[in-house]
Amino acid sequence: MNEEQAKTVALQALTYLVGDEKVLQRFMALSGVDLSDLRSRADDPGMLTGVLDFFLGFEPQLLEMCEATGLPAKAPAQARQLLFGGRYEEWS
């Protein structure tokens, strides 16, 4: 995966996020981000990383998003690493 592909994965995750009201409300409640902020920062690597982290932090939601978008389950973690650098750390 290259950086452009990683950005595409993150944008697919963002598209899924805003297309599902329940998931969107959960994201906004946990992150403190509102819809206008999401719109204005949709191309920001920091925001895209936050969206990926949201899904990576809750496996059932991650798998649901991947199934709905047709993404391999490993793609969001790979994209997250390329977009913001470093390895995703699980806090379990």
C-alpha positions in Angstrom: 0.0 0.0 0.0 1.3 3.5 -0.8 0.3 6.8 0.7 -2.3 7.6 -2.0 -4.0 4.2 -1.4 -3.8 4.8 2.3 -5.6 8.1 1.9 -8.3 6.3 -0.2 -8.8 3.7 2.5 -9.2 6.5 5.1 -11.7 8.4 2.9 -13.7 5.2 2.4 -13.8 4.8 6.2 -14.9 8.5 6.5 -17.6 8.0 3.9 -18.9 5.0 5.8 -18.8 7.0 9.0 -20.9 9.9 7.8 -23.3 7.5 6.0 -24.3 5.7 9.2 -26.0 8.0 11.7 -25.4 5.7 14.7 -21.7 5.3 13.9 -21.4 9.1 13.3 -23.0 10.0 16.6 -20.7 7.6 18.4 -17.7 9.1 16.7 -18.7 12.6 17.5 -19.5 11.7 21.1 -16.1 10.1 21.6 -14.0 12.5 19.6 -15.7 15.8 20.3 -15.6 16.5 16.6 -18.8 17.9 15.0 -20.1 17.5 11.4 -18.8 20.8 10.2 -15.3 20.0 11.5 -15.5 16.6 9.7 -16.4 18.4 6.4 -13.8 21.1 6.6 -11.0 18.6 7.6 -11.9 15.7 5.4 -8.6 15.9 3.6 -6.5 16.5 6.8 -4.2 13.5 7.6 -4.8 14.1 11.3 -8.5 13.8 10.9 -8.3 10.8 8.6 -6.0 9.1 11.2 -8.5 9.8 13.9 -11.3 8.2 11.8 -9.1 5.1 11.3 -8.2 5.0 15.0 -12.0 5.2 15.8 -12.5 2.0 13.8 -9.3 0.3 14.9 -10.3 0.8 18.5 -13.5 -1.2 18.2 -13.1 -4.4 16.2 -16.8 -5.1 15.7 -17.3 -1.7 14.1 -14.0 -2.1 12.1 -15.2 -5.4 10.6 -18.7 -4.0 9.8 -17.1 -1.0 8.1 -14.7 -3.2 6.1 -17.5 -5.5 5.0 -19.7 -2.6 3.9 -16.9 -0.9 2.0 -15.2 -4.1 0.6 -11.9 -3.3 2.4 -9.7 -6.1 3.7 -9.7 -6.1 7.5 -6.0 -5.2 7.6 -6.3 -2.2 5.3 -7.3 0.4 7.9 -4.3 -0.4 10.1 -1.9 -0.3 7.1 -3.4 3.0 6.0 -3.2 4.4 9.5 0.5 3.6 9.6 1.2 5.2 6.3 -0.8 8.3 6.9 0.5 9.4 10.3 3.5 7.1 10.7 4.2 4.7 13.5 2.5 1.6 14.5 -1.1 1.5 15.8 -0.9 0.7 19.5 -3.8 -1.2 21.0 -4.7 -0.1 24.6 -6.2 -3.3 25.9 
